[in-house]
């Protein structure tokens, strides 16, 4: 994940899946209740297990994009 910021991952994931599906795939409150980029980044920077889930989902999204291209 060198060179890819957490902000970039969250922005791309929310654009690809939408906040609702993102909240279903990673069930954390910052994605489910009144989601915003700021609140998500604040939570993810403090919570290593959630950040790992975001990174994993981001890699999955990249594989899906490549497969569909």
CHARMM internal coordinates of N, CA and C (Angstrom, degrees):
IC EDIT
DIST 1 N 1 CA 1.4474
DIST 1 CA 1 C 1.5309
ANGL 1 N 1 CA 1 C 110.22
DIST 1 C 2 N 1.2939
ANGL 1 CA 1 C 2 N 116.98
DIHE 1 N 1 CA 1 C 2 N 27.20
DIST 2 N 2 CA 1.4568
ANGL 1 C 2 N 2 CA 120.62
DIHE 1 CA 1 C 2 N 2 CA -178.75
DIST 2 CA 2 C 1.5215
ANGL 2 N 2 CA 2 C 110.85
DIHE 1 C 2 N 2 CA 2 C -68.07
DIST 2 C 3 N 1.3093
ANGL 2 CA 2 C 3 N 115.75
DIHE 2 N 2 CA 2 C 3 N 129.50
DIST 3 N 3 CA 1.4554
ANGL 2 C 3 N 3 CA 121.11
DIHE 2 CA 2 C 3 N 3 CA 176.23
DIST 3 CA 3 C 1.5130
ANGL 3 N 3 CA 3 C 114.88
DIHE 2 C 3 N 3 CA 3 C 86.34
DIST 3 C 4 N 1.3155
ANGL 3 CA 3 C 4 N 118.28
DIHE 3 N 3 CA 3 C 4 N -6.78
DIST 4 N 4 CA 1.4670
ANGL 3 C 4 N 4 CA 121.41
DIHE 3 CA 3 C 4 N 4 CA 179.33
DIST 4 CA 4 C 1.5272
ANGL 4 N 4 CA 4 C 107.80
DIHE 3 C 4 N 4 CA 4 C -105.43
DIST 4 C 5 N 1.3186
ANGL 4 CA 4 C 5 N 115.50
DIHE 4 N 4 CA 4 C 5 N 120.18
DIST 5 N 5 CA 1.4614
ANGL 4 C 5 N 5 CA 119.06
DIHE 4 CA 4 C 5 N 5 CA -177.90
DIST 5 CA 5 C 1.5224
ANGL 5 N 5 CA 5 C 110.74
DIHE 4 C 5 N 5 CA 5 C -80.80
DIST 5 C 6 N 1.3038
ANGL 5 CA 5 C 6 N 114.87
DIHE 5 N 5 CA 5 C 6 N 159.24
DIST 6 N 6 CA 1.4588
ANGL 5 C 6 N 6 CA 121.02
DIHE 5 CA 5 C 6 N 6 CA 176.07
DIST 6 CA 6 C 1.5280
ANGL 6 N 6 CA 6 C 109.79
DIHE 5 C 6 N 6 CA 6 C -60.50
DIST 6 C 7 N 1.3225
ANGL 6 CA 6 C 7 N 116.48
DIHE 6 N 6 CA 6 C 7 N -38.07
DIST 7 N 7 CA 1.4633
ANGL 6 C 7 N 7 CA 120.59
DIHE 6 CA 6 C 7 N 7 CA 178.60
DIST 7 CA 7 C 1.5237
ANGL 7 N 7 CA 7 C 111.09
DIHE 6 C 7 N 7 CA 7 C -60.97
DIST 7 C 8 N 1.3221
ANGL 7 CA 7 C 8 N 117.29
DIHE 7 N 7 CA 7 C 8 N -44.08
DIST 8 N 8 CA 1.4622
ANGL 7 C 8 N 8 CA 121.32
DIHE 7 CA 7 C 8 N 8 CA 178.33
DIST 8 CA 8 C 1.5211
ANGL 8 N 8 CA 8 C 110.89
DIHE 7 C 8 N 8 CA 8 C -60.07
DIST 8 C 9 N 1.3339
ANGL 8 CA 8 C 9 N 116.46
DIHE 8 N 8 CA 8 C 9 N -42.88
DIST 9 N 9 CA 1.4669
ANGL 8 C 9 N 9 CA 120.22
DIHE 8 CA 8 C 9 N 9 CA 179.97
DIST 9 CA 9 C 1.5240
ANGL 9 N 9 CA 9 C 111.14
DIHE 8 C 9 N 9 CA 9 C -61.78
DIST 9 C 10 N 1.3288
ANGL 9 CA 9 C 10 N 117.09
DIHE 9 N 9 CA 9 C 10 N -47.28
DIST 10 N 10 CA 1.4684
ANGL 9 C 10 N 10 CA 120.62
DIHE 9 CA 9 C 10 N 10 CA -177.80
DIST 10 CA 10 C 1.5254
ANGL 10 N 10 CA 10 C 110.50
DIHE 9 C 10 N 10 CA 10 C -65.49
DIST 10 C 11 N 1.3207
ANGL 10 CA 10 C 11 N 117.62
DIHE 10 N 10 CA 10 C 11 N -41.71
DIST 11 N 11 CA 1.4686
ANGL 10 C 11 N 11 CA 120.95
DIHE 10 CA 10 C 11 N 11 CA 179.43
DIST 11 CA 11 C 1.5281
ANGL 11 N 11 CA 11 C 110.16
DIHE 10 C 11 N 11 CA 11 C -61.76
DIST 11 C 12 N 1.3251
ANGL 11 CA 11 C 12 N 116.73
DIHE 11 N 11 CA 11 C 12 N -47.57
DIST 12 N 12 CA 1.4673
ANGL 11 C 12 N 12 CA 119.94
DIHE 11 CA 11 C 12 N 12 CA -178.63
DIST 12 CA 12 C 1.5244
ANGL 12 N 12 CA 12 C 112.06
DIHE 11 C 12 N 12 CA 12 C -67.65
DIST 12 C 13 N 1.3288
ANGL 12 CA 12 C 13 N 117.14
DIHE 12 N 12 CA 12 C 13 N -39.23
DIST 13 N 13 CA 1.4670
ANGL 12 C 13 N 13 CA 119.64
DIHE 12 CA 12 C 13 N 13 CA 178.21
DIST 13 CA 13 C 1.5287
ANGL 13 N 13 CA 13 C 111.46
DIHE 12 C 13 N 13 CA 13 C -65.36
DIST 13 C 14 N 1.3157
ANGL 13 CA 13 C 14 N 116.97
DIHE 13 N 13 CA 13 C 14 N -41.97
DIST 14 N 14 CA 1.4705
ANGL 13 C 14 N 14 CA 118.97
DIHE 13 CA 13 C 14 N 14 CA -179.78
DIST 14 CA 14 C 1.5219
ANGL 14 N 14 CA 14 C 110.72
DIHE 13 C 14 N 14 CA 14 C -68.58
DIST 14 C 15 N 1.3291
ANGL 14 CA 14 C 15 N 117.58
DIHE 14 N 14 CA 14 C 15 N -32.66
DIST 15 N 15 CA 1.4646
ANGL 14 C 15 N 15 CA 119.98
DIHE 14 CA 14 C 15 N 15 CA 176.83
DIST 15 CA 15 C 1.5305
ANGL 15 N 15 CA 15 C 111.18
DIHE 14 C 15 N 15 CA 15 C -71.30
DIST 15 C 16 N 1.3154
ANGL 15 CA 15 C 16 N 116.64
DIHE 15 N 15 CA 15 C 16 N -38.06
DIST 16 N 16 CA 1.4710
ANGL 15 C 16 N 16 CA 121.34
DIHE 15 CA 15 C 16 N 16 CA -177.11
DIST 16 CA 16 C 1.5268
ANGL 16 N 16 CA 16 C 112.09
DIHE 15 C 16 N 16 CA 16 C -75.56
DIST 16 C 17 N 1.3398
ANGL 16 CA 16 C 17 N 116.31
DIHE 16 N 16 CA 16 C 17 N -49.01
DIST 17 N 17 CA 1.4595
ANGL 16 C 17 N 17 CA 120.69
DIHE 16 CA 16 C 17 N 17 CA -175.26
DIST 17 CA 17 C 1.5304
ANGL 17 N 17 CA 17 C 113.00
DIHE 16 C 17 N 17 CA 17 C -96.82
DIST 17 C 18 N 1.3210
ANGL 17 CA 17 C 18 N 117.65
DIHE 17 N 17 CA 17 C 18 N -29.43
DIST 18 N 18 CA 1.4592
ANGL 17 C 18 N 18 CA 121.42
DIHE 17 CA 17 C 18 N 18 CA -170.13
DIST 18 CA 18 C 1.5216
ANGL 18 N 18 CA 18 C 108.50
DIHE 17 C 18 N 18 CA 18 C 87.73
DIST 18 C 19 N 1.3302
ANGL 18 CA 18 C 19 N 116.49
DIHE 18 N 18 CA 18 C 19 N 152.98
DIST 19 N 19 CA 1.4649
ANGL 18 C 19 N 19 CA 120.39
DIHE 18 CA 18 C 19 N 19 CA -177.06
DIST 19 CA 19 C 1.5218
ANGL 19 N 19 CA 19 C 112.09
DIHE 18 C 19 N 19 CA 19 C -61.82
DIST 19 C 20 N 1.3300
ANGL 19 CA 19 C 20 N 117.20
DIHE 19 N 19 CA 19 C 20 N -37.55
DIST 20 N 20 CA 1.4640
ANGL 19 C 20 N 20 CA 119.35
DIHE 19 CA 19 C 20 N 20 CA -176.51
DIST 20 CA 20 C 1.5298
ANGL 20 N 20 CA 20 C 111.11
DIHE 19 C 20 N 20 CA 20 C -64.03
DIST 20 C 21 N 1.3134
ANGL 20 CA 20 C 21 N 117.43
DIHE 20 N 20 CA 20 C 21 N -49.44
DIST 21 N 21 CA 1.4689
ANGL 20 C 21 N 21 CA 119.62
DIHE 20 CA 20 C 21 N 21 CA 179.77
DIST 21 CA 21 C 1.5242
ANGL 21 N 21 CA 21 C 111.18
DIHE 20 C 21 N 21 CA 21 C -68.76
DIST 21 C 22 N 1.3176
ANGL 21 CA 21 C 22 N 116.63
DIHE 21 N 21 CA 21 C 22 N -34.50
DIST 22 N 22 CA 1.4596
ANGL 21 C 22 N 22 CA 120.10
DIHE 21 CA 21 C 22 N 22 CA 176.98
DIST 22 CA 22 C 1.5317
ANGL 22 N 22 CA 22 C 110.03
DIHE 21 C 22 N 22 CA 22 C -61.35
DIST 22 C 23 N 1.3278
ANGL 22 CA 22 C 23 N 116.29
DIHE 22 N 22 CA 22 C 23 N -39.92
DIST 23 N 23 CA 1.4598
ANGL 22 C 23 N 23 CA 121.35
DIHE 22 CA 22 C 23 N 23 CA 176.58
DIST 23 CA 23 C 1.5163
ANGL 23 N 23 CA 23 C 113.17
DIHE 22 C 23 N 23 CA 23 C -67.13
DIST 23 C 24 N 1.3291
ANGL 23 CA 23 C 24 N 117.35
DIHE 23 N 23 CA 23 C 24 N -27.93
DIST 24 N 24 CA 1.4584
ANGL 23 C 24 N 24 CA 120.47
DIHE 23 CA 23 C 24 N 24 CA 176.61
DIST 24 CA 24 C 1.5275
ANGL 24 N 24 CA 24 C 111.06
DIHE 23 C 24 N 24 CA 24 C -77.50
DIST 24 C 25 N 1.3126
ANGL 24 CA 24 C 25 N 116.60
DIHE 24 N 24 CA 24 C 25 N -38.11
DIST 25 N 25 CA 1.4628
ANGL 24 C 25 N 25 CA 121.00
DIHE 24 CA 24 C 25 N 25 CA -178.72
DIST 25 CA 25 C 1.5266
ANGL 25 N 25 CA 25 C 112.26
DIHE 24 C 25 N 25 CA 25 C -74.54
DIST 25 C 26 N 1.3363
ANGL 25 CA 25 C 26 N 115.66
DIHE 25 N 25 CA 25 C 26 N -36.38
DIST 26 N 26 CA 1.4667
ANGL 25 C 26 N 26 CA 121.52
DIHE 25 CA 25 C 26 N 26 CA 176.89
DIST 26 CA 26 C 1.5312
ANGL 26 N 26 CA 26 C 106.14
DIHE 25 C 26 N 26 CA 26 C -126.48
DIST 26 C 27 N 1.3186
ANGL 26 CA 26 C 27 N 117.24
DIHE 26 N 26 CA 26 C 27 N 93.20
DIST 27 N 27 CA 1.4706
ANGL 26 C 27 N 27 CA 120.83
DIHE 26 CA 26 C 27 N 27 CA -172.17
DIST 27 CA 27 C 1.5295
ANGL 27 N 27 CA 27 C 113.45
DIHE 26 C 27 N 27 CA 27 C -75.66
DIST 27 C 28 N 1.3112
ANGL 27 CA 27 C 28 N 115.67
DIHE 27 N 27 CA 27 C 28 N 79.24
DIST 28 N 28 CA 1.4616
ANGL 27 C 28 N 28 CA 121.63
DIHE 27 CA 27 C 28 N 28 CA 174.06
DIST 28 CA 28 C 1.5245
ANGL 28 N 28 CA 28 C 107.78
DIHE 27 C 28 N 28 CA 28 C -125.08
DIST 28 C 29 N 1.3002
ANGL 28 CA 28 C 29 N 116.22
DIHE 28 N 28 CA 28 C 29 N 148.39
DIST 29 N 29 CA 1.4611
ANGL 28 C 29 N 29 CA 122.02
DIHE 28 CA 28 C 29 N 29 CA -173.38
DIST 29 CA 29 C 1.5324
ANGL 29 N 29 CA 29 C 112.95
DIHE 28 C 29 N 29 CA 29 C -59.64
DIST 29 C 30 N 1.3377
ANGL 29 CA 29 C 30 N 117.26
DIHE 29 N 29 CA 29 C 30 N -34.88
DIST 30 N 30 CA 1.4629
ANGL 29 C 30 N 30 CA 119.22
DIHE 29 CA 29 C 30 N 30 CA -177.51
DIST 30 CA 30 C 1.5292
ANGL 30 N 30 CA 30 C 112.14
DIHE 29 C 30 N 30 CA 30 C -65.50
DIST 30 C 31 N 1.3358
ANGL 30 CA 30 C 31 N 118.35
DIHE 30 N 30 CA 30 C 31 N -18.23
DIST 31 N 31 CA 1.4586
ANGL 30 C 31 N 31 CA 122.00
DIHE 30 CA 30 C 31 N 31 CA 175.31
DIST 31 CA 31 C 1.5297
ANGL 31 N 31 CA 31 C 111.70
DIHE 30 C 31 N 31 CA 31 C -98.13
DIST 31 C 32 N 1.3197
ANGL 31 CA 31 C 32 N 117.71
DIHE 31 N 31 CA 31 C 32 N -20.07
DIST 32 N 32 CA 1.4541
ANGL 31 C 32 N 32 CA 120.52
DIHE 31 CA 31 C 32 N 32 CA -172.71
DIST 32 CA 32 C 1.5228
ANGL 32 N 32 CA 32 C 114.18
DIHE 31 C 32 N 32 CA 32 C -99.99
DIST 32 C 33 N 1.3145
ANGL 32 CA 32 C 33 N 117.93
DIHE 32 N 32 CA 32 C 33 N -37.94
DIST 33 N 33 CA 1.4643
ANGL 32 C 33 N 33 CA 121.00
DIHE 32 CA 32 C 33 N 33 CA -175.71
DIST 33 CA 33 C 1.5152
ANGL 33 N 33 CA 33 C 109.70
DIHE 32 C 33 N 33 CA 33 C -114.30
DIST 33 C 34 N 1.3163
ANGL 33 CA 33 C 34 N 117.15
DIHE 33 N 33 CA 33 C 34 N 114.41
DIST 34 N 34 CA 1.4579
ANGL 33 C 34 N 34 CA 123.52
DIHE 33 CA 33 C 34 N 34 CA 179.65
DIST 34 CA 34 C 1.5252
ANGL 34 N 34 CA 34 C 111.41
DIHE 33 C 34 N 34 CA 34 C 49.24
DIST 34 C 35 N 1.3397
ANGL 34 CA 34 C 35 N 117.66
DIHE 34 N 34 CA 34 C 35 N 58.95
DIST 35 N 35 CA 1.4639
ANGL 34 C 35 N 35 CA 120.61
DIHE 34 CA 34 C 35 N 35 CA -174.91
DIST 35 CA 35 C 1.5330
ANGL 35 N 35 CA 35 C 112.31
DIHE 34 C 35 N 35 CA 35 C -68.57
DIST 35 C 36 N 1.3063
ANGL 35 CA 35 C 36 N 114.54
DIHE 35 N 35 CA 35 C 36 N 143.06
DIST 36 N 36 CA 1.4634
ANGL 35 C 36 N 36 CA 120.96
DIHE 35 CA 35 C 36 N 36 CA 173.69
DIST 36 CA 36 C 1.5194
ANGL 36 N 36 CA 36 C 108.00
DIHE 35 C 36 N 36 CA 36 C -151.13
DIST 36 C 37 N 1.2989
ANGL 36 CA 36 C 37 N 115.08
DIHE 36 N 36 CA 36 C 37 N 159.37
DIST 37 N 37 CA 1.4517
ANGL 36 C 37 N 37 CA 120.07
DIHE 36 CA 36 C 37 N 37 CA -179.60
DIST 37 CA 37 C 1.5264
ANGL 37 N 37 CA 37 C 110.33
DIHE 36 C 37 N 37 CA 37 C -63.33
DIST 37 C 38 N 1.3115
ANGL 37 CA 37 C 38 N 117.03
DIHE 37 N 37 CA 37 C 38 N -44.53
DIST 38 N 38 CA 1.4674
ANGL 37 C 38 N 38 CA 121.10
DIHE 37 CA 37 C 38 N 38 CA -177.90
DIST 38 CA 38 C 1.5091
ANGL 38 N 38 CA 38 C 113.34
DIHE 37 C 38 N 38 CA 38 C -61.08
DIST 38 C 39 N 1.3345
ANGL 38 CA 38 C 39 N 116.73
DIHE 38 N 38 CA 38 C 39 N -48.44
DIST 39 N 39 CA 1.4711
ANGL 38 C 39 N 39 CA 119.19
DIHE 38 CA 38 C 39 N 39 CA -179.00
DIST 39 CA 39 C 1.5270
ANGL 39 N 39 CA 39 C 110.90
DIHE 38 C 39 N 39 CA 39 C -66.92
DIST 39 C 40 N 1.3123
ANGL 39 CA 39 C 40 N 116.80
DIHE 39 N 39 CA 39 C 40 N -35.75
DIST 40 N 40 CA 1.4590
ANGL 39 C 40 N 40 CA 120.33
DIHE 39 CA 39 C 40 N 40 CA 179.47
DIST 40 CA 40 C 1.5234
ANGL 40 N 40 CA 40 C 110.85
DIHE 39 C 40 N 40 CA 40 C -65.63
DIST 40 C 41 N 1.3222
ANGL 40 CA 40 C 41 N 117.00
DIHE 40 N 40 CA 40 C 41 N -45.95
DIST 41 N 41 CA 1.4578
ANGL 40 C 41 N 41 CA 120.24
DIHE 40 CA 40 C 41 N 41 CA -179.50
DIST 41 CA 41 C 1.5224
ANGL 41 N 41 CA 41 C 111.29
DIHE 40 C 41 N 41 CA 41 C -63.79
DIST 41 C 42 N 1.3085
ANGL 41 CA 41 C 42 N 116.69
DIHE 41 N 41 CA 41 C 42 N -41.42
DIST 42 N 42 CA 1.4681
ANGL 41 C 42 N 42 CA 120.86
DIHE 41 CA 41 C 42 N 42 CA 179.52
DIST 42 CA 42 C 1.5310
ANGL 42 N 42 CA 42 C 110.34
DIHE 41 C 42 N 42 CA 42 C -59.86
DIST 42 C 43 N 1.3320
ANGL 42 CA 42 C 43 N 116.71
DIHE 42 N 42 CA 42 C 43 N -46.32
DIST 43 N 43 CA 1.4581
ANGL 42 C 43 N 43 CA 121.31
DIHE 42 CA 42 C 43 N 43 CA 179.62
DIST 43 CA 43 C 1.5300
ANGL 43 N 43 CA 43 C 111.39
DIHE 42 C 43 N 43 CA 43 C -66.03
DIST 43 C 44 N 1.3320
ANGL 43 CA 43 C 44 N 116.53
DIHE 43 N 43 CA 43 C 44 N -47.16
DIST 44 N 44 CA 1.4606
ANGL 43 C 44 N 44 CA 120.32
DIHE 43 CA 43 C 44 N 44 CA -174.85
DIST 44 CA 44 C 1.5269
ANGL 44 N 44 CA 44 C 112.37
DIHE 43 C 44 N 44 CA 44 C -66.26
DIST 44 C 45 N 1.3276
ANGL 44 CA 44 C 45 N 117.25
DIHE 44 N 44 CA 44 C 45 N -32.74
DIST 45 N 45 CA 1.4671
ANGL 44 C 45 N 45 CA 119.81
DIHE 44 CA 44 C 45 N 45 CA 178.74
DIST 45 CA 45 C 1.5220
ANGL 45 N 45 CA 45 C 111.73
DIHE 44 C 45 N 45 CA 45 C -68.24
DIST 45 C 46 N 1.3325
ANGL 45 CA 45 C 46 N 117.41
DIHE 45 N 45 CA 45 C 46 N -24.89
DIST 46 N 46 CA 1.4582
ANGL 45 C 46 N 46 CA 121.86
DIHE 45 CA 45 C 46 N 46 CA -179.44
DIST 46 CA 46 C 1.5209
ANGL 46 N 46 CA 46 C 113.25
DIHE 45 C 46 N 46 CA 46 C -94.97
DIST 46 C 47 N 1.3280
ANGL 46 CA 46 C 47 N 117.56
DIHE 46 N 46 CA 46 C 47 N -11.15
DIST 47 N 47 CA 1.4600
ANGL 46 C 47 N 47 CA 121.19
DIHE 46 CA 46 C 47 N 47 CA -169.78
DIST 47 CA 47 C 1.5345
ANGL 47 N 47 CA 47 C 110.85
DIHE 46 C 47 N 47 CA 47 C -125.88
DIST 47 C 48 N 1.3262
ANGL 47 CA 47 C 48 N 117.11
DIHE 47 N 47 CA 47 C 48 N 93.28
DIST 48 N 48 CA 1.4695
ANGL 47 C 48 N 48 CA 120.33
DIHE 47 CA 47 C 48 N 48 CA -175.56
DIST 48 CA 48 C 1.5260
ANGL 48 N 48 CA 48 C 114.92
DIHE 47 C 48 N 48 CA 48 C -57.75
DIST 48 C 49 N 1.3430
ANGL 48 CA 48 C 49 N 118.66
DIHE 48 N 48 CA 48 C 49 N -39.23
DIST 49 N 49 CA 1.4748
ANGL 48 C 49 N 49 CA 119.23
DIHE 48 CA 48 C 49 N 49 CA -177.63
DIST 49 CA 49 C 1.5241
ANGL 49 N 49 CA 49 C 110.83
DIHE 48 C 49 N 49 CA 49 C -66.06
DIST 49 C 50 N 1.3245
ANGL 49 CA 49 C 50 N 118.02
DIHE 49 N 49 CA 49 C 50 N -35.98
DIST 50 N 50 CA 1.4657
ANGL 49 C 50 N 50 CA 120.73
DIHE 49 CA 49 C 50 N 50 CA 179.13
DIST 50 CA 50 C 1.5281
ANGL 50 N 50 CA 50 C 110.42
DIHE 49 C 50 N 50 CA 50 C -71.96
DIST 50 C 51 N 1.3239
ANGL 50 CA 50 C 51 N 116.49
DIHE 50 N 50 CA 50 C 51 N -38.59
DIST 51 N 51 CA 1.4598
ANGL 50 C 51 N 51 CA 120.51
DIHE 50 CA 50 C 51 N 51 CA 177.99
DIST 51 CA 51 C 1.5259
ANGL 51 N 51 CA 51 C 110.22
DIHE 50 C 51 N 51 CA 51 C -61.85
DIST 51 C 52 N 1.3297
ANGL 51 CA 51 C 52 N 117.25
DIHE 51 N 51 CA 51 C 52 N -39.47
DIST 52 N 52 CA 1.4632
ANGL 51 C 52 N 52 CA 121.07
DIHE 51 CA 51 C 52 N 52 CA 177.66
DIST 52 CA 52 C 1.5230
ANGL 52 N 52 CA 52 C 111.31
DIHE 51 C 52 N 52 CA 52 C -62.28
DIST 52 C 53 N 1.3303
ANGL 52 CA 52 C 53 N 116.55
DIHE 52 N 52 CA 52 C 53 N -39.21
DIST 53 N 53 CA 1.4660
ANGL 52 C 53 N 53 CA 120.36
DIHE 52 CA 52 C 53 N 53 CA 177.82
DIST 53 CA 53 C 1.5278
ANGL 53 N 53 CA 53 C 111.12
DIHE 52 C 53 N 53 CA 53 C -65.15
DIST 53 C 54 N 1.3231
ANGL 53 CA 53 C 54 N 116.60
DIHE 53 N 53 CA 53 C 54 N -40.02
DIST 54 N 54 CA 1.4682
ANGL 53 C 54 N 54 CA 120.84
DIHE 53 CA 53 C 54 N 54 CA 178.10
DIST 54 CA 54 C 1.5250
ANGL 54 N 54 CA 54 C 109.84
DIHE 53 C 54 N 54 CA 54 C -64.05
DIST 54 C 55 N 1.3273
ANGL 54 CA 54 C 55 N 117.44
DIHE 54 N 54 CA 54 C 55 N -44.24
DIST 55 N 55 CA 1.4603
ANGL 54 C 55 N 55 CA 120.99
DIHE 54 CA 54 C 55 N 55 CA 179.01
DIST 55 CA 55 C 1.5226
ANGL 55 N 55 CA 55 C 111.19
DIHE 54 C 55 N 55 CA 55 C -62.12
DIST 55 C 56 N 1.3124
ANGL 55 CA 55 C 56 N 116.56
DIHE 55 N 55 CA 55 C 56 N -41.48
DIST 56 N 56 CA 1.4598
ANGL 55 C 56 N 56 CA 120.99
DIHE 55 CA 55 C 56 N 56 CA 179.20
DIST 56 CA 56 C 1.5304
ANGL 56 N 56 CA 56 C 111.08
DIHE 55 C 56 N 56 CA 56 C -64.56
DIST 56 C 57 N 1.3274
ANGL 56 CA 56 C 57 N 116.58
DIHE 56 N 56 CA 56 C 57 N -44.79
DIST 57 N 57 CA 1.4647
ANGL 56 C 57 N 57 CA 120.46
DIHE 56 CA 56 C 57 N 57 CA 178.85
DIST 57 CA 57 C 1.5181
ANGL 57 N 57 CA 57 C 110.87
DIHE 56 C 57 N 57 CA 57 C -65.57
DIST 57 C 58 N 1.3250
ANGL 57 CA 57 C 58 N 117.39
DIHE 57 N 57 CA 57 C 58 N -34.99
DIST 58 N 58 CA 1.4600
ANGL 57 C 58 N 58 CA 121.36
DIHE 57 CA 57 C 58 N 58 CA 177.71
DIST 58 CA 58 C 1.5326
ANGL 58 N 58 CA 58 C 110.44
DIHE 57 C 58 N 58 CA 58 C -62.79
DIST 58 C 59 N 1.3346
ANGL 58 CA 58 C 59 N 116.48
DIHE 58 N 58 CA 58 C 59 N -44.31
DIST 59 N 59 CA 1.4631
ANGL 58 C 59 N 59 CA 119.61
DIHE 58 CA 58 C 59 N 59 CA 177.50
DIST 59 CA 59 C 1.5235
ANGL 59 N 59 CA 59 C 111.26
DIHE 58 C 59 N 59 CA 59 C -63.60
DIST 59 C 60 N 1.3203
ANGL 59 CA 59 C 60 N 117.26
DIHE 59 N 59 CA 59 C 60 N -39.18
DIST 60 N 60 CA 1.4666
ANGL 59 C 60 N 60 CA 121.52
DIHE 59 CA 59 C 60 N 60 CA 176.03
DIST 60 CA 60 C 1.5251
ANGL 60 N 60 CA 60 C 110.12
DIHE 59 C 60 N 60 CA 60 C -60.35
DIST 60 C 61 N 1.3433
ANGL 60 CA 60 C 61 N 116.88
DIHE 60 N 60 CA 60 C 61 N -44.67
DIST 61 N 61 CA 1.4587
ANGL 60 C 61 N 61 CA 121.48
DIHE 60 CA 60 C 61 N 61 CA 179.87
DIST 61 CA 61 C 1.5335
ANGL 61 N 61 CA 61 C 110.90
DIHE 60 C 61 N 61 CA 61 C -61.26
DIST 61 C 62 N 1.3249
ANGL 61 CA 61 C 62 N 116.91
DIHE 61 N 61 CA 61 C 62 N -41.51
DIST 62 N 62 CA 1.4685
ANGL 61 C 62 N 62 CA 119.90
DIHE 61 CA 61 C 62 N 62 CA 178.85
DIST 62 CA 62 C 1.5259
ANGL 62 N 62 CA 62 C 111.22
DIHE 61 C 62 N 62 CA 62 C -63.11
DIST 62 C 63 N 1.3446
ANGL 62 CA 62 C 63 N 116.50
DIHE 62 N 62 CA 62 C 63 N -41.27
DIST 63 N 63 CA 1.4710
ANGL 62 C 63 N 63 CA 119.84
DIHE 62 CA 62 C 63 N 63 CA 177.15
DIST 63 CA 63 C 1.5270
ANGL 63 N 63 CA 63 C 111.02
DIHE 62 C 63 N 63 CA 63 C -63.77
DIST 63 C 64 N 1.3296
ANGL 63 CA 63 C 64 N 117.60
DIHE 63 N 63 CA 63 C 64 N -40.83
DIST 64 N 64 CA 1.4688
ANGL 63 C 64 N 64 CA 121.76
DIHE 63 CA 63 C 64 N 64 CA 178.32
DIST 64 CA 64 C 1.5154
ANGL 64 N 64 CA 64 C 110.99
DIHE 63 C 64 N 64 CA 64 C -62.70
DIST 64 C 65 N 1.3084
ANGL 64 CA 64 C 65 N 116.60
DIHE 64 N 64 CA 64 C 65 N -43.95
DIST 65 N 65 CA 1.4769
ANGL 64 C 65 N 65 CA 120.68
DIHE 64 CA 64 C 65 N 65 CA 178.72
DIST 65 CA 65 C 1.5115
ANGL 65 N 65 CA 65 C 110.46
DIHE 64 C 65 N 65 CA 65 C -60.09
DIST 65 C 66 N 1.3389
ANGL 65 CA 65 C 66 N 116.07
DIHE 65 N 65 CA 65 C 66 N -45.68
DIST 66 N 66 CA 1.4716
ANGL 65 C 66 N 66 CA 119.94
DIHE 65 CA 65 C 66 N 66 CA -179.84
DIST 66 CA 66 C 1.5162
ANGL 66 N 66 CA 66 C 111.13
DIHE 65 C 66 N 66 CA 66 C -62.98
DIST 66 C 67 N 1.3143
ANGL 66 CA 66 C 67 N 116.03
DIHE 66 N 66 CA 66 C 67 N -41.18
DIST 67 N 67 CA 1.4582
ANGL 66 C 67 N 67 CA 120.99
DIHE 66 CA 66 C 67 N 67 CA -179.13
DIST 67 CA 67 C 1.5371
ANGL 67 N 67 CA 67 C 111.21
DIHE 66 C 67 N 67 CA 67 C -64.78
DIST 67 C 68 N 1.3131
ANGL 67 CA 67 C 68 N 116.91
DIHE 67 N 67 CA 67 C 68 N -37.40
DIST 68 N 68 CA 1.4679
ANGL 67 C 68 N 68 CA 121.30
DIHE 67 CA 67 C 68 N 68 CA -177.05
DIST 68 CA 68 C 1.5220
ANGL 68 N 68 CA 68 C 113.32
DIHE 67 C 68 N 68 CA 68 C -84.54
DIST 68 C 69 N 1.3102
ANGL 68 CA 68 C 69 N 117.30
DIHE 68 N 68 CA 68 C 69 N -9.82
DIST 69 N 69 CA 1.4831
ANGL 68 C 69 N 69 CA 120.42
DIHE 68 CA 68 C 69 N 69 CA -177.75
DIST 69 CA 69 C 1.5059
ANGL 69 N 69 CA 69 C 111.78
DIHE 68 C 69 N 69 CA 69 C -81.54
END
COOR INIT
IC SEED 1 N 1 CA 1 C
IC BUILD
